[in-house]
Amino acid sequence: MIDFRSDTVTQPTAAMRRAMADAQVGDDVYGDDPSVNRLEAMAAERYGFDSALFTSSGTQANLLALMSHCERGDEYLCGQQAHNYKFEGGGAAVLGSIQPQPLTNQADGSILLADIEAAIKPDDFHFARTRLLSLENTIGGKVLPQSYLAEAQALAFNKRLKIHLDGARIANAAVAQNLDIADITQYFDSVSICLSKGLCAPVGSLLLGDERLINKARRWRKMLGGGMRQAGILAVAGEIALNEQVSRLAVDHENARYLAEQLSSLDEFEVDLGEVQTNMLFARVAEGVAIDKLAESLKASGILISPGKTLRLVTHADIGREDIDLFIDKLKALL
Ligand SMILES: *Cc1c(COP(=O)(O)O)cnc(C)c1O
C-alpha cells in the first residue's frame, strides 16, 4: 500500500527492529528500565530540560502537560485548530476539569498576540483562572516563525502564564528551518514530541519539562493507566528515531513539494504551494469530483487517501518519488 493518509503509518526501520529485539529492559514503573531511562535523560539533556517522560502517545503527553500545568477550574489558551483542543476527545475537560479557551488560528497557524492578551481572564471568581498558553508547531504542516515564538514566550512571561508546545512534529519544523530541535524548545516550559510519526518509531511520545512538572506528570500518567512495564523495547526505537530519523525528514518535505506541484498541474485540484512547508499538503478538490469514489478506486490499486472536500496528503519515509508518480498517473487515469 502507498499510504498518504498520515505519517503515523510509517513502519519501524530495520535498525529499530534489531534494537527492539536486543533491548535491555526492566520495570519502568519501578524506574528500572535502563532503555527508558536513557531515552528520557538523552532527550531532556539534548533539548534543554531538567526531565523527560516517555508516554504511550502524543495525546497522553499533551494531556499530562495540561493536567500538570493546570488545576481543576483553570483554563488553557490554544488555537481553534489545536490538536489538544479539537482532536484529543476533550480530555483536558473530561479528565482534568480544565477549560479550554480556543482562539482563532491565523492562516499561518499562529494566534494573534492581541487575541491571546484579550482572552486572559481577570483575577475574579466569575472566571476560570487562565494558566497556560498552548501552541502547536508544526500546525497543519506549517511552521511557526521563531520570532513569533519569542514574542509569545515574552507575553506569557509578562502575564504569568506557562507556555506549552504541542511539538508532535517539532522535528519537521526544525528541519524545515535548518535549526536544531533545541532552538525551538527553548521558548517553552514544556514540549511534547511524537516519536511515532515521521520519525518512524512504532509507539511513543516524550514530554519535556522541569523536574516538578515531570514528577506531577508521572503521577498522572500512572493514574491514567500509562505506567508501562518493560517499555524499553519501545524506548530503544524512540532513541533511534531521534538519533537517525530527524535529518531524513528533509526528503519528506521535498516529496510533499513535488507532490503538490504534480497535483497542481491537474485541473481538478488546487494547492497553495506557499503553504507546503513540511510533509503535508492540502488540496482543494473541484466541484463535481466524486472524491469518495476516487478514494475507493485508488484503494483498489493499492493507494490510500483520506477523502474530503479538502484533501490532506502526507509524505513520509515509506513514500518515494516513484510512489508519487504512480499516484499521479492513477489519478489522471481515473479522472
Ligand atoms: C498526532 C498528533 C498528536 C497526538 O499524537 P497521538 O500519538 O496520535 O496521540 C498531538 N498533536 C499533534 C499536532 C499531532 O499531529
PDBQT file of the ligand as one rigid body, heavy atoms in Angstrom, charges set to zero:
ROOT
HETATM    1  C1  LIG A 401      -0.646  13.164  16.174  1.00  0.00    +0.000 C 
HETATM    2  C2  LIG A 401      -0.678  14.402  16.964  1.00  0.00    +0.000 A 
HETATM    3  C3  LIG A 401      -0.864  14.361  18.348  1.00  0.00    +0.000 A 
HETATM    4  C4  LIG A 401      -1.223  13.113  19.103  1.00  0.00    +0.000 C 
HETATM    5  O1  LIG A 401      -0.458  12.027  18.900  1.00  0.00    +0.000 OA
HETATM    6  P1  LIG A 401      -1.031  10.543  19.102  1.00  0.00    +0.000 P 
HETATM    7  O2  LIG A 401       0.222   9.798  19.356  1.00  0.00    +0.000 OA
HETATM    8  O3  LIG A 401      -1.720  10.199  17.839  1.00  0.00    +0.000 OA
HETATM    9  O4  LIG A 401      -1.939  10.544  20.283  1.00  0.00    +0.000 OA
HETATM   10  C5  LIG A 401      -0.810  15.551  19.016  1.00  0.00    +0.000 A 
HETATM   11  N1  LIG A 401      -0.619  16.718  18.379  1.00  0.00    +0.000 NA
HETATM   12  C6  LIG A 401      -0.461  16.789  17.064  1.00  0.00    +0.000 A 
HETATM   13  C7  LIG A 401      -0.234  18.121  16.414  1.00  0.00    +0.000 C 
HETATM   14  C8  LIG A 401      -0.489  15.637  16.301  1.00  0.00    +0.000 A 
HETATM   15  O5  LIG A 401      -0.345  15.718  14.977  1.00  0.00    +0.000 OA
ENDROOT
TORSDOF 0
